[in-house]
Amino acid sequence: MGTVNLDNRSFRLNFEITAFIPSRDFAASVEEMLEKDFSHCRRVTIDEINQRPVWMKVVSRAAYLMAPVQ
C-alpha cells in the first residue's frame, strides 16, 4: 500500500500496478496486516548504519548499483 511510482523500474522490473478497492473489509484486513508487521519492526539509527562493517556497506552499495534500470 502506498503511492503510485511512475518510473521504468516500477513498471518493467517490479511489475507494479495501481488498484482502487472500495471495500471497508479489505481496508480493515490491510490495516491489521500492517499493524502486525509494524509490531515486529524497530527504528534503525544512523549510528547503527555507520557502525556496520565495511564489507556490509560494500555489498549494500554493489547490490544497489547492480539493480537494472531500463
CHARMM-style PDB file with segment names, atoms N, HN, CA, C and O in Angstrom:
ATOM      1  N   MET     1       0.848  -1.163   0.000  1.00  0.00      PROA
ATOM      2  CA  MET     1       0.000   0.000   0.000  1.00  0.00      PROA
ATOM      3  C   MET     1       0.894   1.227   0.000  1.00  0.00      PROA
ATOM      4  O   MET     1       1.846   1.310   0.776  1.00  0.00      PROA
ATOM      5  N   GLY     2       0.597   2.149  -0.845  1.00  0.00      PROA
ATOM      6  HN  GLY     2      -0.176   2.082  -1.475  1.00  0.00      PROA
ATOM      7  CA  GLY     2       1.407   3.351  -0.880  1.00  0.00      PROA
ATOM      8  C   GLY     2       1.071   4.207  -2.076  1.00  0.00      PROA
ATOM      9  O   GLY     2      -0.015   4.118  -2.648  1.00  0.00      PROA
ATOM     10  N   THR     3       2.025   5.038  -2.440  1.00  0.00      PROA
ATOM     11  HN  THR     3       2.908   5.110  -1.976  1.00  0.00      PROA
ATOM     12  CA  THR     3       1.829   5.952  -3.547  1.00  0.00      PROA
ATOM     13  C   THR     3       2.158   5.270  -4.866  1.00  0.00      PROA
ATOM     14  O   THR     3       2.793   4.216  -4.895  1.00  0.00      PROA
ATOM     15  N   VAL     4       1.725   5.874  -5.938  1.00  0.00      PROA
ATOM     16  HN  VAL     4       1.209   6.731  -5.915  1.00  0.00      PROA
ATOM     17  CA  VAL     4       1.989   5.357  -7.274  1.00  0.00      PROA
ATOM     18  C   VAL     4       3.406   5.753  -7.683  1.00  0.00      PROA
ATOM     19  O   VAL     4       3.786   6.917  -7.560  1.00  0.00      PROA
ATOM     20  N   ASN     5       4.178   4.798  -8.163  1.00  0.00      PROA
ATOM     21  HN  ASN     5       3.869   3.852  -8.263  1.00  0.00      PROA
ATOM     22  CA  ASN     5       5.525   5.057  -8.662  1.00  0.00      PROA
ATOM     23  C   ASN     5       5.485   5.018 -10.183  1.00  0.00      PROA
ATOM     24  O   ASN     5       5.242   3.967 -10.777  1.00  0.00      PROA
ATOM     25  N   LEU     6       5.723   6.158 -10.807  1.00  0.00      PROA
ATOM     26  HN  LEU     6       5.920   7.011 -10.325  1.00  0.00      PROA
ATOM     27  CA  LEU     6       5.646   6.251 -12.263  1.00  0.00      PROA
ATOM     28  C   LEU     6       7.050   6.311 -12.852  1.00  0.00      PROA
ATOM     29  O   LEU     6       7.477   7.345 -13.366  1.00  0.00      PROA
ATOM     30  N   ASP     7       7.761   5.192 -12.771  1.00  0.00      PROA
ATOM     31  HN  ASP     7       7.415   4.352 -12.354  1.00  0.00      PROA
ATOM     32  CA  ASP     7       9.108   5.126 -13.338  1.00  0.00      PROA
ATOM     33  C   ASP     7       9.313   3.765 -13.998  1.00  0.00      PROA
ATOM     34  O   ASP     7       8.545   2.831 -13.766  1.00  0.00      PROA
ATOM     35  N   ASN     8      10.361   3.662 -14.825  1.00  0.00      PROA
ATOM     36  HN  ASN     8      10.985   4.420 -15.013  1.00  0.00      PROA
ATOM     37  CA  ASN     8      10.615   2.423 -15.565  1.00  0.00      PROA
ATOM     38  C   ASN     8      10.836   1.231 -14.649  1.00  0.00      PROA
ATOM     39  O   ASN     8      10.332   0.141 -14.919  1.00  0.00      PROA
ATOM     40  N   ARG     9      11.581   1.424 -13.569  1.00  0.00      PROA
ATOM     41  HN  ARG     9      11.990   2.310 -13.349  1.00  0.00      PROA
ATOM     42  CA  ARG     9      11.843   0.301 -12.654  1.00  0.00      PROA
ATOM     43  C   ARG     9      10.531  -0.258 -12.117  1.00  0.00      PROA
ATOM     44  O   ARG     9      10.342  -1.473 -12.077  1.00  0.00      PROA
ATOM     45  N   SER    10       9.636   0.613 -11.710  1.00  0.00      PROA
ATOM     46  HN  SER    10       9.790   1.601 -11.743  1.00  0.00      PROA
ATOM     47  CA  SER    10       8.360   0.162 -11.143  1.00  0.00      PROA
ATOM     48  C   SER    10       7.519  -0.592 -12.161  1.00  0.00      PROA
ATOM     49  O   SER    10       6.919  -1.617 -11.839  1.00  0.00      PROA
ATOM     50  N   PHE    11       7.474  -0.084 -13.393  1.00  0.00      PROA
ATOM     51  HN  PHE    11       7.961   0.749 -13.655  1.00  0.00      PROA
ATOM     52  CA  PHE    11       6.639  -0.710 -14.412  1.00  0.00      PROA
ATOM     53  C   PHE    11       7.265  -1.973 -14.996  1.00  0.00      PROA
ATOM     54  O   PHE    11       6.579  -2.981 -15.166  1.00  0.00      PROA
ATOM     55  N   ARG    12       8.556  -1.927 -15.305  1.00  0.00      PROA
ATOM     56  HN  ARG    12       9.113  -1.108 -15.167  1.00  0.00      PROA
ATOM     57  CA  ARG    12       9.178  -3.005 -16.073  1.00  0.00      PROA
ATOM     58  C   ARG    12       9.901  -4.044 -15.240  1.00  0.00      PROA
ATOM     59  O   ARG    12       9.975  -5.207 -15.638  1.00  0.00      PROA
ATOM     60  N   LEU    13      10.432  -3.654 -14.103  1.00  0.00      PROA
ATOM     61  HN  LEU    13      10.371  -2.710 -13.780  1.00  0.00      PROA
ATOM     62  CA  LEU    13      11.183  -4.599 -13.283  1.00  0.00      PROA
ATOM     63  C   LEU    13      10.331  -5.153 -12.146  1.00  0.00      PROA
ATOM     64  O   LEU    13      10.319  -6.359 -11.901  1.00  0.00      PROA
ATOM     65  N   ASN    14       9.625  -4.273 -11.460  1.00  0.00      PROA
ATOM     66  HN  ASN    14       9.635  -3.293 -11.659  1.00  0.00      PROA
ATOM     67  CA  ASN    14       8.833  -4.691 -10.299  1.00  0.00      PROA
ATOM     68  C   ASN    14       7.393  -5.051 -10.645  1.00  0.00      PROA
ATOM     69  O   ASN    14       6.665  -5.588  -9.809  1.00  0.00      PROA
ATOM     70  N   PHE    15       6.982  -4.757 -11.874  1.00  0.00      PROA
ATOM     71  HN  PHE    15       7.573  -4.321 -12.553  1.00  0.00      PROA
ATOM     72  CA  PHE    15       5.623  -5.057 -12.334  1.00  0.00      PROA
ATOM     73  C   PHE    15       4.559  -4.513 -11.379  1.00  0.00      PROA
ATOM     74  O   PHE    15       3.585  -5.196 -11.060  1.00  0.00      PROA
ATOM     75  N   GLU    16       4.763  -3.276 -10.932  1.00  0.00      PROA
ATOM     76  HN  GLU    16       5.553  -2.722 -11.191  1.00  0.00      PROA
ATOM     77  CA  GLU    16       3.811  -2.655 -10.023  1.00  0.00      PROA
ATOM     78  C   GLU    16       2.533  -2.276 -10.770  1.00  0.00      PROA
ATOM     79  O   GLU    16       2.558  -1.964 -11.961  1.00  0.00      PROA
ATOM     80  N   ILE    17       1.438  -2.310 -10.055  1.00  0.00      PROA
ATOM     81  HN  ILE    17       1.418  -2.563  -9.088  1.00  0.00      PROA
ATOM     82  CA  ILE    17       0.163  -1.880 -10.611  1.00  0.00      PROA
ATOM     83  C   ILE    17      -0.511  -0.951  -9.604  1.00  0.00      PROA
ATOM     84  O   ILE    17      -0.124  -0.890  -8.437  1.00  0.00      PROA
ATOM     85  N   THR    18      -1.505  -0.244 -10.068  1.00  0.00      PROA
ATOM     86  HN  THR    18      -1.820  -0.294 -11.016  1.00  0.00      PROA
ATOM     87  CA  THR    18      -2.301   0.616  -9.207  1.00  0.00      PROA
ATOM     88  C   THR    18      -3.720   0.071  -9.201  1.00  0.00      PROA
ATOM     89  O   THR    18      -4.292  -0.221 -10.251  1.00  0.00      PROA
ATOM     90  N   ALA    19      -4.275  -0.062  -8.013  1.00  0.00      PROA
ATOM     91  HN  ALA    19      -3.810   0.174  -7.160  1.00  0.00      PROA
ATOM     92  CA  ALA    19      -5.642  -0.582  -7.900  1.00  0.00      PROA
ATOM     93  C   ALA    19      -6.417   0.239  -6.875  1.00  0.00      PROA
ATOM     94  O   ALA    19      -5.861   0.657  -5.859  1.00  0.00      PROA
ATOM     95  N   PHE    20      -7.663   0.463  -7.136  1.00  0.00      PROA
ATOM     96  HN  PHE    20      -8.115   0.124  -7.961  1.00  0.00      PROA
ATOM     97  CA  PHE    20      -8.566   1.128  -6.198  1.00  0.00      PROA
ATOM     98  C   PHE    20      -9.587   0.091  -5.757  1.00  0.00      PROA
ATOM     99  O   PHE    20     -10.333  -0.437  -6.581  1.00  0.00      PROA
ATOM    100  N   ILE    21      -9.624  -0.200  -4.468  1.00  0.00      PROA
ATOM    101  HN  ILE    21      -9.018   0.230  -3.798  1.00  0.00      PROA
ATOM    102  CA  ILE    21     -10.533  -1.228  -3.953  1.00  0.00      PROA
ATOM    103  C   ILE    21     -11.417  -0.589  -2.889  1.00  0.00      PROA
ATOM    104  O   ILE    21     -10.993  -0.452  -1.742  1.00  0.00      PROA
ATOM    105  N   PRO    22     -12.624  -0.201  -3.242  1.00  0.00      PROA
ATOM    106  CA  PRO    22     -13.518   0.480  -2.299  1.00  0.00      PROA
ATOM    107  C   PRO    22     -14.230  -0.509  -1.373  1.00  0.00      PROA
ATOM    108  O   PRO    22     -15.426  -0.761  -1.522  1.00  0.00      PROA
ATOM    109  N   SER    23     -13.490  -1.058  -0.425  1.00  0.00      PROA
ATOM    110  HN  SER    23     -12.518  -0.853  -0.304  1.00  0.00      PROA
ATOM    111  CA  SER    23     -14.056  -2.057   0.481  1.00  0.00      PROA
ATOM    112  C   SER    23     -13.553  -1.822   1.902  1.00  0.00      PROA
ATOM    113  O   SER    23     -12.348  -1.846   2.152  1.00  0.00      PROA
ATOM    114  N   ARG    24     -14.461  -1.599   2.810  1.00  0.00      PROA
ATOM    115  HN  ARG    24     -15.440  -1.579   2.606  1.00  0.00      PROA
ATOM    116  CA  ARG    24     -14.073  -1.400   4.215  1.00  0.00      PROA
ATOM    117  C   ARG    24     -13.450  -2.672   4.793  1.00  0.00      PROA
ATOM    118  O   ARG    24     -12.511  -2.598   5.585  1.00  0.00      PROA
ATOM    119  N   ASP    25     -13.966  -3.832   4.402  1.00  0.00      PROA
ATOM    120  HN  ASP    25     -14.728  -3.893   3.758  1.00  0.00      PROA
ATOM    121  CA  ASP    25     -13.406  -5.102   4.888  1.00  0.00      PROA
ATOM    122  C   ASP    25     -11.969  -5.281   4.421  1.00  0.00      PROA
ATOM    123  O   ASP    25     -11.105  -5.699   5.191  1.00  0.00      PROA
ATOM    124  N   PHE    26     -11.722  -4.964   3.162  1.00  0.00      PROA
ATOM    125  HN  PHE    26     -12.424  -4.624   2.536  1.00  0.00      PROA
ATOM    126  CA  PHE    26     -10.366  -5.076   2.633  1.00  0.00      PROA
ATOM    127  C   PHE    26      -9.445  -4.100   3.357  1.00  0.00      PROA
ATOM    128  O   PHE    26      -8.336  -4.464   3.749  1.00  0.00      PROA
ATOM    129  N   ALA    27      -9.898  -2.866   3.535  1.00  0.00      PROA
ATOM    130  HN  ALA    27     -10.799  -2.570   3.217  1.00  0.00      PROA
ATOM    131  CA  ALA    27      -9.092  -1.860   4.231  1.00  0.00      PROA
ATOM    132  C   ALA    27      -8.784  -2.307   5.663  1.00  0.00      PROA
ATOM    133  O   ALA    27      -7.669  -2.106   6.143  1.00  0.00      PROA
ATOM    134  N   ALA    28      -9.745  -2.901   6.340  1.00  0.00      PROA
ATOM    135  HN  ALA    28     -10.651  -3.064   5.951  1.00  0.00      PROA
ATOM    136  CA  ALA    28      -9.539  -3.364   7.706  1.00  0.00      PROA
ATOM    137  C   ALA    28      -8.523  -4.510   7.750  1.00  0.00      PROA
ATOM    138  O   ALA    28      -7.698  -4.574   8.661  1.00  0.00      PROA
ATOM    139  N   SER    29      -8.582  -5.408   6.773  1.00  0.00      PROA
ATOM    140  HN  SER    29      -9.252  -5.356   6.032  1.00  0.00      PROA
ATOM    141  CA  SER    29      -7.629  -6.527   6.770  1.00  0.00      PROA
ATOM    142  C   SER    29      -6.219  -6.035   6.452  1.00  0.00      PROA
ATOM    143  O   SER    29      -5.246  -6.558   6.995  1.00  0.00      PROA
ATOM    144  N   VAL    30      -6.099  -5.039   5.582  1.00  0.00      PROA
ATOM    145  HN  VAL    30      -6.890  -4.614   5.141  1.00  0.00      PROA
ATOM    146  CA  VAL    30      -4.783  -4.465   5.281  1.00  0.00      PROA
ATOM    147  C   VAL    30      -4.240  -3.749   6.518  1.00  0.00      PROA
ATOM    148  O   VAL    30      -3.061  -3.879   6.845  1.00  0.00      PROA
ATOM    149  N   GLU    31      -5.096  -2.997   7.199  1.00  0.00      PROA
ATOM    150  HN  GLU    31      -6.054  -2.892   6.933  1.00  0.00      PROA
ATOM    151  CA  GLU    31      -4.672  -2.311   8.419  1.00  0.00      PROA
ATOM    152  C   GLU    31      -4.171  -3.308   9.459  1.00  0.00      PROA
ATOM    153  O   GLU    31      -3.140  -3.083  10.094  1.00  0.00      PROA
ATOM    154  N   GLU    32      -4.889  -4.392   9.630  1.00  0.00      PROA
ATOM    155  HN  GLU    32      -5.726  -4.575   9.115  1.00  0.00      PROA
ATOM    156  CA  GLU    32      -4.494  -5.438  10.592  1.00  0.00      PROA
ATOM    157  C   GLU    32      -3.141  -6.044  10.202  1.00  0.00      PROA
ATOM    158  O   GLU    32      -2.277  -6.247  11.055  1.00  0.00      PROA
ATOM    159  N   MET    33      -2.969  -6.327   8.926  1.00  0.00      PROA
ATOM    160  HN  MET    33      -3.672  -6.162   8.234  1.00  0.00      PROA
ATOM    161  CA  MET    33      -1.709  -6.895   8.440  1.00  0.00      PROA
ATOM    162  C   MET    33      -0.542  -5.937   8.698  1.00  0.00      PROA
ATOM    163  O   MET    33       0.517  -6.346   9.175  1.00  0.00      PROA
ATOM    164  N   LEU    34      -0.752  -4.653   8.375  1.00  0.00      PROA
ATOM    165  HN  LEU    34      -1.611  -4.320   7.988  1.00  0.00      PROA
ATOM    166  CA  LEU    34       0.317  -3.670   8.574  1.00  0.00      PROA
ATOM    167  C   LEU    34       0.652  -3.482  10.049  1.00  0.00      PROA
ATOM    168  O   LEU    34       1.826  -3.396  10.408  1.00  0.00      PROA
ATOM    169  N   GLU    35      -0.355  -3.417  10.900  1.00  0.00      PROA
ATOM    170  HN  GLU    35      -1.309  -3.487  10.609  1.00  0.00      PROA
ATOM    171  CA  GLU    35      -0.111  -3.278  12.342  1.00  0.00      PROA
ATOM    172  C   GLU    35       0.689  -4.469  12.873  1.00  0.00      PROA
ATOM    173  O   GLU    35       1.581  -4.299  13.704  1.00  0.00      PROA
ATOM    174  N   LYS    36       0.371  -5.664  12.396  1.00  0.00      PROA
ATOM    175  HN  LYS    36      -0.354  -5.802  11.721  1.00  0.00      PROA
ATOM    176  CA  LYS    36       1.120  -6.857  12.812  1.00  0.00      PROA
ATOM    177  C   LYS    36       2.567  -6.752  12.344  1.00  0.00      PROA
ATOM    178  O   LYS    36       3.490  -7.034  13.108  1.00  0.00      PROA
ATOM    179  N   ASP    37       2.768  -6.349  11.093  1.00  0.00      PROA
ATOM    180  HN  ASP    37       2.019  -6.121  10.472  1.00  0.00      PROA
ATOM    181  CA  ASP    37       4.125  -6.183  10.571  1.00  0.00      PROA
ATOM    182  C   ASP    37       4.895  -5.127  11.363  1.00  0.00      PROA
ATOM    183  O   ASP    37       6.050  -5.345  11.729  1.00  0.00      PROA
ATOM    184  N   PHE    38       4.256  -3.980  11.629  1.00  0.00      PROA
ATOM    185  HN  PHE    38       3.318  -3.804  11.332  1.00  0.00      PROA
ATOM    186  CA  PHE    38       4.922  -2.903  12.346  1.00  0.00      PROA
ATOM    187  C   PHE    38       5.292  -3.304  13.774  1.00  0.00      PROA
ATOM    188  O   PHE    38       6.255  -2.782  14.335  1.00  0.00      PROA
ATOM    189  N   SER    39       4.542  -4.217  14.354  1.00  0.00      PROA
ATOM    190  HN  SER    39       3.759  -4.642  13.898  1.00  0.00      PROA
ATOM    191  CA  SER    39       4.844  -4.636  15.735  1.00  0.00      PROA
ATOM    192  C   SER    39       6.158  -5.410  15.808  1.00  0.00      PROA
ATOM    193  O   SER    39       6.719  -5.571  16.892  1.00  0.00      PROA
ATOM    194  N   HSD    40       6.658  -5.894  14.661  1.00  0.00      PROA
ATOM    195  HN  HSD    40       6.202  -5.763  13.781  1.00  0.00      PROA
ATOM    196  CA  HSD    40       7.922  -6.631  14.614  1.00  0.00      PROA
ATOM    197  C   HSD    40       9.088  -5.758  14.166  1.00  0.00      PROA
ATOM    198  O   HSD    40      10.204  -6.248  13.990  1.00  0.00      PROA
ATOM    199  N   CYS    41       8.830  -4.470  13.983  1.00  0.00      PROA
ATOM    200  HN  CYS    41       7.924  -4.072  14.126  1.00  0.00      PROA
ATOM    201  CA  CYS    41       9.863  -3.572  13.466  1.00  0.00      PROA
ATOM    202  C   CYS    41      10.490  -2.745  14.576  1.00  0.00      PROA
ATOM    203  O   CYS    41       9.938  -2.611  15.668  1.00  0.00      PROA
ATOM    204  N   ARG    42      11.652  -2.198  14.267  1.00  0.00      PROA
ATOM    205  HN  ARG    42      12.100  -2.308  13.379  1.00  0.00      PROA
ATOM    206  CA  ARG    42      12.279  -1.236  15.163  1.00  0.00      PROA
ATOM    207  C   ARG    42      12.998  -0.208  14.313  1.00  0.00      PROA
ATOM    208  O   ARG    42      13.385  -0.485  13.178  1.00  0.00      PROA
ATOM    209  N   ARG    43      13.170   0.964  14.863  1.00  0.00      PROA
ATOM    210  HN  ARG    43      12.855   1.189  15.785  1.00  0.00      PROA
ATOM    211  CA  ARG    43      13.847   2.047  14.147  1.00  0.00      PROA
ATOM    212  C   ARG    43      15.347   1.799  14.171  1.00  0.00      PROA
ATOM    213  O   ARG    43      15.913   1.474  15.215  1.00  0.00      PROA
ATOM    214  N   VAL    44      15.981   1.950  13.035  1.00  0.00      PROA
ATOM    215  HN  VAL    44      15.521   2.214  12.186  1.00  0.00      PROA
ATOM    216  CA  VAL    44      17.435   1.815  12.924  1.00  0.00      PROA
ATOM    217  C   VAL    44      18.017   3.225  12.921  1.00  0.00      PROA
ATOM    218  O   VAL    44      17.595   4.080  12.143  1.00  0.00      PROA
ATOM    219  N   THR    45      18.978   3.453  13.789  1.00  0.00      PROA
ATOM    220  HN  THR    45      19.320   2.758  14.422  1.00  0.00      PROA
ATOM    221  CA  THR    45      19.573   4.787  13.883  1.00  0.00      PROA
ATOM    222  C   THR    45      20.713   4.938  12.882  1.00  0.00      PROA
ATOM    223  O   THR    45      21.269   3.950  12.402  1.00  0.00      PROA
ATOM    224  N   ILE    46      21.049   6.171  12.579  1.00  0.00      PROA
ATOM    225  HN  ILE    46      20.598   6.973  12.969  1.00  0.00      PROA
ATOM    226  CA  ILE    46      22.161   6.440  11.672  1.00  0.00      PROA
ATOM    227  C   ILE    46      23.470   5.932  12.273  1.00  0.00      PROA
ATOM    228  O   ILE    46      24.369   5.515  11.543  1.00  0.00      PROA
ATOM    229  N   ASP    47      23.577   5.968  13.595  1.00  0.00      PROA
ATOM    230  HN  ASP    47      22.847   6.307  14.188  1.00  0.00      PROA
ATOM    231  CA  ASP    47      24.778   5.433  14.256  1.00  0.00      PROA
ATOM    232  C   ASP    47      24.930   3.931  13.995  1.00  0.00      PROA
ATOM    233  O   ASP    47      26.039   3.450  13.762  1.00  0.00      PROA
ATOM    234  N   GLU    48      23.819   3.194  14.034  1.00  0.00      PROA
ATOM    235  HN  GLU    48      22.918   3.584  14.223  1.00  0.00      PROA
ATOM    236  CA  GLU    48      23.877   1.756  13.742  1.00  0.00      PROA
ATOM    237  C   GLU    48      24.329   1.505  12.306  1.00  0.00      PROA
ATOM    238  O   GLU    48      25.121   0.601  12.038  1.00  0.00      PROA
ATOM    239  N   ILE    49      23.821   2.309  11.403  1.00  0.00      PROA
ATOM    240  HN  ILE    49      23.178   3.043  11.621  1.00  0.00      PROA
ATOM    241  CA  ILE    49      24.206   2.159   9.989  1.00  0.00      PROA
ATOM    242  C   ILE    49      25.685   2.472   9.821  1.00  0.00      PROA
ATOM    243  O   ILE    49      26.397   1.749   9.124  1.00  0.00      PROA
ATOM    244  N   ASN    50      26.149   3.537  10.450  1.00  0.00      PROA
ATOM    245  HN  ASN    50      25.571   4.124  11.016  1.00  0.00      PROA
ATOM    246  CA  ASN    50      27.554   3.919  10.342  1.00  0.00      PROA
ATOM    247  C   ASN    50      28.490   2.902  10.973  1.00  0.00      PROA
ATOM    248  O   ASN    50      29.656   2.819  10.587  1.00  0.00      PROA
ATOM    249  N   GLN    51      28.005   2.131  11.931  1.00  0.00      PROA
ATOM    250  HN  GLN    51      27.058   2.199  12.245  1.00  0.00      PROA
ATOM    251  CA  GLN    51      28.840   1.146  12.620  1.00  0.00      PROA
ATOM    252  C   GLN    51      28.850  -0.220  11.942  1.00  0.00      PROA
ATOM    253  O   GLN    51      29.514  -1.141  12.418  1.00  0.00      PROA
ATOM    254  N   ARG    52      28.131  -0.360  10.851  1.00  0.00      PROA
ATOM    255  HN  ARG    52      27.591   0.388  10.465  1.00  0.00      PROA
ATOM    256  CA  ARG    52      28.143  -1.634  10.127  1.00  0.00      PROA
ATOM    257  C   ARG    52      29.538  -1.897   9.578  1.00  0.00      PROA
ATOM    258  O   ARG    52      30.268  -0.962   9.250  1.00  0.00      PROA
ATOM    259  N   PRO    53      29.907  -3.168   9.479  1.00  0.00      PROA
ATOM    260  CA  PRO    53      31.234  -3.497   8.934  1.00  0.00      PROA
ATOM    261  C   PRO    53      31.371  -3.022   7.486  1.00  0.00      PROA
ATOM    262  O   PRO    53      30.383  -2.902   6.762  1.00  0.00      PROA
ATOM    263  N   VAL    54      32.596  -2.759   7.086  1.00  0.00      PROA
ATOM    264  HN  VAL    54      33.399  -2.856   7.675  1.00  0.00      PROA
ATOM    265  CA  VAL    54      32.878  -2.255   5.742  1.00  0.00      PROA
ATOM    266  C   VAL    54      32.332  -3.215   4.683  1.00  0.00      PROA
ATOM    267  O   VAL    54      31.760  -2.770   3.688  1.00  0.00      PROA
ATOM    268  N   TRP    55      32.501  -4.526   4.883  1.00  0.00      PROA
ATOM    269  HN  TRP    55      32.966  -4.888   5.691  1.00  0.00      PROA
ATOM    270  CA  TRP    55      32.041  -5.492   3.881  1.00  0.00      PROA
ATOM    271  C   TRP    55      30.537  -5.360   3.650  1.00  0.00      PROA
ATOM    272  O   TRP    55      30.068  -5.516   2.522  1.00  0.00      PROA
ATOM    273  N   MET    56      29.775  -5.073   4.714  1.00  0.00      PROA
ATOM    274  HN  MET    56      30.156  -4.946   5.630  1.00  0.00      PROA
ATOM    275  CA  MET    56      28.322  -4.949   4.583  1.00  0.00      PROA
ATOM    276  C   MET    56      27.967  -3.685   3.791  1.00  0.00      PROA
ATOM    277  O   MET    56      27.034  -3.693   2.988  1.00  0.00      PROA
ATOM    278  N   LYS    57      28.708  -2.613   4.023  1.00  0.00      PROA
ATOM    279  HN  LYS    57      29.465  -2.607   4.676  1.00  0.00      PROA
ATOM    280  CA  LYS    57      28.474  -1.378   3.276  1.00  0.00      PROA
ATOM    281  C   LYS    57      28.787  -1.573   1.796  1.00  0.00      PROA
ATOM    282  O   LYS    57      28.060  -1.082   0.933  1.00  0.00      PROA
ATOM    283  N   VAL    58      29.874  -2.294   1.505  1.00  0.00      PROA
ATOM    284  HN  VAL    58      30.465  -2.693   2.207  1.00  0.00      PROA
ATOM    285  CA  VAL    58      30.262  -2.549   0.114  1.00  0.00      PROA
ATOM    286  C   VAL    58      29.213  -3.411  -0.586  1.00  0.00      PROA
ATOM    287  O   VAL    58      28.819  -3.116  -1.715  1.00  0.00      PROA
ATOM    288  N   VAL    59      28.766  -4.459   0.069  1.00  0.00      PROA
ATOM    289  HN  VAL    59      29.086  -4.699   0.986  1.00  0.00      PROA
ATOM    290  CA  VAL    59      27.749  -5.341  -0.512  1.00  0.00      PROA
ATOM    291  C   VAL    59      26.447  -4.572  -0.755  1.00  0.00      PROA
ATOM    292  O   VAL    59      25.795  -4.760  -1.781  1.00  0.00      PROA
ATOM    293  N   SER    60      26.078  -3.721   0.175  1.00  0.00      PROA
ATOM    294  HN  SER    60      26.608  -3.568   1.009  1.00  0.00      PROA
ATOM    295  CA  SER    60      24.851  -2.921   0.011  1.00  0.00      PROA
ATOM    296  C   SER    60      24.953  -2.002  -1.194  1.00  0.00      PROA
ATOM    297  O   SER    60      24.012  -1.903  -1.982  1.00  0.00      PROA
ATOM    298  N   ARG    61      26.078  -1.336  -1.342  1.00  0.00      PROA
ATOM    299  HN  ARG    61      26.842  -1.417  -0.702  1.00  0.00      PROA
ATOM    300  CA  ARG    61      26.280  -0.438  -2.485  1.00  0.00      PROA
ATOM    301  C   ARG    61      26.316  -1.217  -3.796  1.00  0.00      PROA
ATOM    302  O   ARG    61      25.743  -0.783  -4.795  1.00  0.00      PROA
ATOM    303  N   ALA    62      26.988  -2.368  -3.793  1.00  0.00      PROA
ATOM    304  HN  ALA    62      27.453  -2.721  -2.981  1.00  0.00      PROA
ATOM    305  CA  ALA    62      27.082  -3.176  -5.009  1.00  0.00      PROA
ATOM    306  C   ALA    62      25.696  -3.653  -5.445  1.00  0.00      PROA
ATOM    307  O   ALA    62      25.374  -3.632  -6.633  1.00  0.00      PROA
ATOM    308  N   ALA    63      24.891  -4.075  -4.499  1.00  0.00      PROA
ATOM    309  HN  ALA    63      25.153  -4.093  -3.534  1.00  0.00      PROA
ATOM    310  CA  ALA    63      23.537  -4.532  -4.833  1.00  0.00      PROA
ATOM    311  C   ALA    63      22.728  -3.391  -5.439  1.00  0.00      PROA
ATOM    312  O   ALA    63      21.957  -3.600  -6.375  1.00  0.00      PROA
ATOM    313  N   TYR    64      22.902  -2.201  -4.910  1.00  0.00      PROA
ATOM    314  HN  TYR    64      23.528  -2.032  -4.149  1.00  0.00      PROA
ATOM    315  CA  TYR    64      22.180  -1.032  -5.439  1.00  0.00      PROA
ATOM    316  C   TYR    64      22.637  -0.719  -6.857  1.00  0.00      PROA
ATOM    317  O   TYR    64      21.815  -0.442  -7.731  1.00  0.00      PROA
ATOM    318  N   LEU    65      23.939  -0.761  -7.086  1.00  0.00      PROA
ATOM    319  HN  LEU    65      24.607  -0.986  -6.376  1.00  0.00      PROA
ATOM    320  CA  LEU    65      24.470  -0.440  -8.401  1.00  0.00      PROA
ATOM    321  C   LEU    65      24.133  -1.479  -9.452  1.00  0.00      PROA
ATOM    322  O   LEU    65      24.005  -1.149 -10.631  1.00  0.00      PROA
ATOM    323  N   MET    66      23.988  -2.728  -9.042  1.00  0.00      PROA
ATOM    324  HN  MET    66      24.092  -2.996  -8.084  1.00  0.00      PROA
ATOM    325  CA  MET    66      23.739  -3.816  -9.983  1.00  0.00      PROA
ATOM    326  C   MET    66      22.255  -3.961 -10.347  1.00  0.00      PROA
ATOM    327  O   MET    66      21.920  -4.689 -11.281  1.00  0.00      PROA
ATOM    328  N   ALA    67      21.380  -3.284  -9.629  1.00  0.00      PROA
ATOM    329  HN  ALA    67      21.653  -2.692  -8.870  1.00  0.00      PROA
ATOM    330  CA  ALA    67      19.946  -3.369  -9.924  1.00  0.00      PROA
ATOM    331  C   ALA    67      19.686  -2.746 -11.289  1.00  0.00      PROA
ATOM    332  O   ALA    67      20.024  -1.582 -11.505  1.00  0.00      PROA
ATOM    333  N   PRO    68      19.095  -3.494 -12.209  1.00  0.00      PROA
ATOM    334  CA  PRO    68      18.892  -2.953 -13.560  1.00  0.00      PROA
ATOM    335  C   PRO    68      17.823  -1.866 -13.594  1.00  0.00      PROA
ATOM    336  O   PRO    68      16.770  -1.987 -12.969  1.00  0.00      PROA
ATOM    337  N   VAL    69      18.113  -0.823 -14.324  1.00  0.00      PROA
ATOM    338  HN  VAL    69      18.969  -0.725 -14.832  1.00  0.00      PROA
ATOM    339  CA  VAL    69      17.141   0.225 -14.604  1.00  0.00      PROA
ATOM    340  C   VAL    69      17.148   0.436 -16.107  1.00  0.00      PROA
ATOM    341  O   VAL    69      18.204   0.671 -16.695  1.00  0.00      PROA
ATOM    342  N   GLN    70      15.996   0.355 -16.730  1.00  0.00      PROA
ATOM    343  HN  GLN    70      15.138   0.163 -16.253  1.00  0.00      PROA
ATOM    344  CA  GLN    70      15.929   0.487 -18.185  1.00  0.00      PROA
ATOM    345  C   GLN    70      15.098   1.673 -18.567  1.00  0.00      PROA
ATOM    346  OT1 GLN    70      14.925   1.949 -19.754  1.00  0.00      PROA
TER     347      GLN     70
END
